[in-house]
Amino acid sequence: MTFDVDHVVPDRAAVLELQGIPPETGLPDHLEGLYAAALRLLTENAAPAAVLADVSKPRFGTIYQGEGNNEHRTPVADIFPAAERLALFAVTMGPQLERAVRACFDANDFAVGSMLDSVASASTDRAADLVQARFRAQLDRRGLLRSDTGILRYSPGYCGWHISGQRRLFEYLEPEQIGISLRDSYLMQPLKSISGVLIAGPRDIHDIADNYDCCESCDDHGCRERIQSLFAEQAADKTRQSE
């Protein structure tokens, strides 16, 4: 699947957060100029694309084991057995955007390069959200979406899922078809890419405690915000139904 670049333009607040700037902060003119330049370069260079594939629980269990390097107890291992549907995905912003970031730094234009890097990262997250929304729409068309279905994505390298798990994920999904390759370090090329599993099931299965061993080494505990958003979505659905 492909997306229009306009659909992956990130929220301003997400970009500013990556820049270490509080979202409510008024930007001086020179920063506004950097932000505008970065958005222009995004529009000129991004080529967002994704691949999505259903996967059975037994097959995903094998994929998730990877090379045997996962932590002993992980959120995904506890969540996916209760899932109703699973899908593997990979999404990328394309190689040209990465080259544009590198060109800024090569030209010693570090300010624009740094801002563009943040815009590109936030855009990749936005594209992954669109893949998640596309998966939800597919389930709805197939009559597989329930009123309490919640969908969240999980990726190798996070939540105790060792990054070496990319190997088996790539073997199954074949994201090379959209231009993503896997380095020996298990990092993806282009770097502005995300891969993982989409887990669809009752929202409650995602409401995990923040007490796994992997949580202690997590820098931002970003899953908490995504879990909160999932339940905020449920509350909004209930409000709409009662109106």
Secondary structure in CASP SS format (residue, H / E / C, confidence):
PFRMAT SS
TARGET T0000
AUTHOR 0000-0000-0000
METHOD secondary structure of the structure
MODEL  1
M C 1.00
T E 1.00
F C 1.00
D C 1.00
V H 1.00
D H 1.00
H H 1.00
V H 1.00
V C 1.00
P C 1.00
D C 1.00
R H 1.00
A H 1.00
A H 1.00
V H 1.00
L H 1.00
E H 1.00
L H 1.00
Q C 1.00
G C 1.00
I C 1.00
P C 1.00
P C 1.00
E C 1.00
T C 1.00
G C 1.00
L C 1.00
P C 1.00
D H 1.00
H H 1.00
L H 1.00
E H 1.00
G H 1.00
L H 1.00
Y H 1.00
A H 1.00
A H 1.00
A H 1.00
L H 1.00
R H 1.00
L H 1.00
L H 1.00
T H 1.00
E H 1.00
N H 1.00
A C 1.00
A C 1.00
P C 1.00
A E 1.00
A E 1.00
V E 1.00
L E 1.00
A E 1.00
D E 1.00
V C 1.00
S C 1.00
K H 1.00
P H 1.00
R H 1.00
F H 1.00
G H 1.00
T H 1.00
I H 1.00
Y H 1.00
Q H 1.00
G C 1.00
E C 1.00
G C 1.00
N C 1.00
N C 1.00
E C 1.00
H C 1.00
R C 1.00
T C 1.00
P H 1.00
V H 1.00
A H 1.00
D H 1.00
I H 1.00
F H 1.00
P H 1.00
A H 1.00
A C 1.00
E C 1.00
R E 1.00
L E 1.00
A E 1.00
L E 1.00
F E 1.00
A E 1.00
V E 1.00
T E 1.00
M C 1.00
G C 1.00
P H 1.00
Q H 1.00
L H 1.00
E H 1.00
R H 1.00
A H 1.00
V H 1.00
R H 1.00
A H 1.00
C H 1.00
F H 1.00
D H 1.00
A C 1.00
N C 1.00
D C 1.00
F H 1.00
A H 1.00
V H 1.00
G H 1.00
S H 1.00
M H 1.00
L H 1.00
D H 1.00
S H 1.00
V H 1.00
A H 1.00
S H 1.00
A H 1.00
S H 1.00
T H 1.00
D H 1.00
R H 1.00
A H 1.00
A H 1.00
D H 1.00
L H 1.00
V H 1.00
Q H 1.00
A H 1.00
R H 1.00
F H 1.00
R H 1.00
A H 1.00
Q H 1.00
L H 1.00
D H 1.00
R H 1.00
R C 1.00
G C 1.00
L C 1.00
L C 1.00
R C 1.00
S C 1.00
D C 1.00
T E 1.00
G E 1.00
I E 1.00
L E 1.00
R E 1.00
Y E 1.00
S C 1.00
P C 1.00
G C 1.00
Y C 1.00
C C 1.00
G C 1.00
W C 1.00
H C 1.00
I H 1.00
S H 1.00
G H 1.00
Q H 1.00
R H 1.00
R H 1.00
L H 1.00
F H 1.00
E H 1.00
Y H 1.00
L H 1.00
E C 1.00
P H 1.00
E H 1.00
Q H 1.00
I H 1.00
G C 1.00
I C 1.00
S E 1.00
L E 1.00
R C 1.00
D C 1.00
S C 1.00
Y C 1.00
L C 1.00
M E 1.00
Q E 1.00
P C 1.00
L C 1.00
K C 1.00
S E 1.00
I E 1.00
S E 1.00
G E 1.00
V E 1.00
L E 1.00
I E 1.00
A E 1.00
G E 1.00
P E 1.00
R H 1.00
D H 1.00
I H 1.00
H H 1.00
D C 1.00
I C 1.00
A C 1.00
D C 1.00
N C 1.00
Y C 1.00
D H 1.00
C H 1.00
C H 1.00
E H 1.00
S C 1.00
C C 1.00
D C 1.00
D C 1.00
H C 1.00
G H 1.00
C H 1.00
R H 1.00
E H 1.00
R H 1.00
I H 1.00
Q H 1.00
S H 1.00
L H 1.00
F H 1.00
A H 1.00
E H 1.00
Q H 1.00
A H 1.00
A H 1.00
D H 1.00
K H 1.00
T H 1.00
R H 1.00
Q H 1.00
S H 1.00
E C 1.00
END
